[in-house]
């Protein structure tokens, strides 16, 4: 479908640093599939790459409201935010993952990823504690 093609195009544009084209493709994909976590995720990546924290935050919130949402998206968002040096979005993603976690239904790996990212974030914000 067209939205999927636009998401692929947005990824290609991101890979070649054509950020305005990536944003246009991702925004159109979201317009076509407003309840698709994949569409909001690619827009999240575009905002993150562009340094648009508010846009990334809005996309993160939109992902959580999608019918096909899975907690793993938050963990990936946290990792990508960390790698892009956007600690605020990383914290937001980790907080959302922890608030959605009930400790019973998630696989231990999910909580391990959250914990690993929290530790990495703590160490990066407090270099004297290394």
Secondary structure as GFF3:
##gff-version 3
##sequence-region A 1 130
A	DSSP	alpha_helix	2	15	.	.	.	ID=ss1
A	DSSP	alpha_helix	19	32	.	.	.	ID=ss2
A	DSSP	alpha_helix	37	50	.	.	.	ID=ss3
A	DSSP	alpha_helix	53	64	.	.	.	ID=ss4
A	DSSP	alpha_helix	72	83	.	.	.	ID=ss5
A	DSSP	alpha_helix	87	100	.	.	.	ID=ss6
A	DSSP	alpha_helix	108	125	.	.	.	ID=ss7
A	DSSP	three_ten_helix	127	129	.	.	.	ID=ss8
###
